[in-house]
Amino acid sequence: MKQHITKVASTSFYQLRRLRQLRCLLGQEVTVQLVSAFIMSCIDYCNSVLDGLPHTTLEPLQRVQNAAARLVLSLNLRDHVKPGLKQLHWLPIEYRIQFKLCLLMHHVHLVQLRNT
């Protein structure tokens, strides 16, 4: 799992560097959409298998999300990112994984109810 997380994090940081070059030309809404498309979708892809991993293992993904929030909101490195995550309505990585699993189980339950 660590190898997968490292690969996702390095690819995401590469995409963030590319988006940072365009940030001055884009508005905040477009930047949010691009970050959601290129970064958050990579982080969320198959993240349900990461459930139960230690916080230290998931930390690179959290750093990617923090960097993405800083890019979108034009925050400095020393600024706290938690208020920015709340402003963007982005759950931290551990909670995103839990939310995705809960949503998946909810859909499974709805399908079962329809079939009975």
C-alpha positions as CSV (number, residue, x, y, z in Angstrom):
1,M,0.0,0.0,0.0
2,K,2.8,2.4,0.8
3,Q,4.1,2.1,-2.8
4,H,0.7,2.9,-4.2
5,I,0.3,5.9,-1.9
6,T,3.8,7.2,-2.7
7,K,3.0,6.9,-6.5
8,V,-0.3,8.7,-6.2
9,A,1.3,11.5,-4.0
10,S,4.2,12.0,-6.4
11,T,1.9,12.1,-9.5
12,S,-0.5,14.5,-7.7
13,F,2.3,16.9,-6.6
14,Y,3.5,16.9,-10.3
15,Q,0.0,17.9,-11.4
16,L,-0.1,20.6,-8.7
17,R,3.2,22.1,-9.9
18,R,1.8,22.2,-13.4
19,L,-1.5,23.9,-12.2
20,R,0.5,26.4,-10.0
21,Q,2.0,27.7,-13.2
22,L,-1.4,28.4,-14.6
23,R,-3.0,29.7,-11.4
24,C,-2.4,33.4,-12.2
25,L,-4.4,33.0,-15.4
26,L,-7.3,31.1,-13.8
27,G,-10.0,32.1,-11.4
28,Q,-10.7,30.3,-8.2
29,E,-13.7,28.4,-9.5
30,V,-11.8,27.0,-12.5
31,T,-8.8,26.1,-10.3
32,V,-11.2,24.2,-7.9
33,Q,-12.6,22.3,-10.9
34,L,-9.2,21.4,-12.2
35,V,-7.9,20.4,-8.8
36,S,-11.0,18.2,-8.4
37,A,-10.6,16.6,-11.8
38,F,-6.8,16.0,-11.6
39,I,-5.9,15.7,-8.0
40,M,-8.9,14.8,-5.9
41,S,-10.1,12.1,-8.3
42,C,-6.7,10.4,-8.1
43,I,-6.8,10.6,-4.3
44,D,-10.3,9.2,-4.2
45,Y,-9.8,6.4,-6.8
46,C,-9.9,3.0,-5.0
47,N,-9.3,4.7,-1.6
48,S,-11.7,2.4,0.1
49,V,-8.9,-0.2,0.2
50,L,-6.9,2.2,2.3
51,D,-9.4,2.0,5.2
52,G,-7.8,1.0,8.5
53,L,-4.3,2.0,7.5
54,P,-2.4,4.0,10.1
55,H,-2.4,7.8,10.0
56,T,1.3,7.9,9.2
57,T,0.7,5.8,6.0
58,L,-2.1,8.1,4.8
59,E,-0.1,11.3,5.6
60,P,1.3,11.7,2.1
61,L,-2.2,11.9,0.7
62,Q,-3.2,14.4,3.3
63,R,-0.2,16.5,2.4
64,V,-1.3,16.5,-1.3
65,Q,-4.8,17.6,-0.2
66,N,-3.3,20.4,1.9
67,A,-1.2,21.6,-1.0
68,A,-4.2,21.5,-3.3
69,A,-6.2,23.7,-0.8
70,R,-3.3,26.1,-0.5
71,L,-3.1,26.3,-4.3
72,V,-6.8,26.9,-4.7
73,L,-7.1,29.5,-1.9
74,S,-3.7,31.1,-2.6
75,L,-2.5,30.4,0.9
76,N,1.1,30.7,2.1
77,L,3.0,27.7,3.4
78,R,2.8,29.0,7.0
79,D,-1.0,29.5,6.9
80,H,-3.2,26.9,8.6
81,V,-5.0,24.8,6.0
82,K,-7.8,23.4,8.1
83,P,-10.1,26.5,7.7
84,G,-9.4,26.3,4.0
85,L,-10.5,22.7,3.9
86,K,-13.7,23.7,5.7
87,Q,-14.2,26.6,3.3
88,L,-13.8,24.3,0.3
89,H,-16.0,21.6,2.0
90,W,-13.3,19.0,1.6
91,L,-13.1,16.2,4.2
92,P,-9.7,15.1,5.5
93,I,-8.4,12.0,3.8
94,E,-9.3,9.6,6.6
95,Y,-12.9,10.9,6.6
96,R,-13.1,10.9,2.8
97,I,-12.3,7.1,3.0
98,Q,-15.0,6.5,5.6
99,F,-17.5,8.6,3.7
100,K,-16.9,6.7,0.5
101,L,-17.4,3.4,2.3
102,C,-20.5,4.6,3.9
103,L,-21.9,5.8,0.6
104,L,-21.0,2.5,-1.0
105,M,-22.8,0.6,1.7
106,H,-25.8,2.9,1.4
107,H,-26.1,2.2,-2.3
108,V,-25.8,-1.5,-1.7
109,H,-28.6,-1.3,0.8
110,L,-30.8,0.6,-1.6
111,V,-30.2,-2.0,-4.3
112,Q,-31.1,-4.8,-1.9
113,L,-34.3,-3.0,-1.0
114,R,-35.3,-2.6,-4.6
115,N,-34.7,-6.2,-5.4
116,T,-36.8,-7.5,-2.5
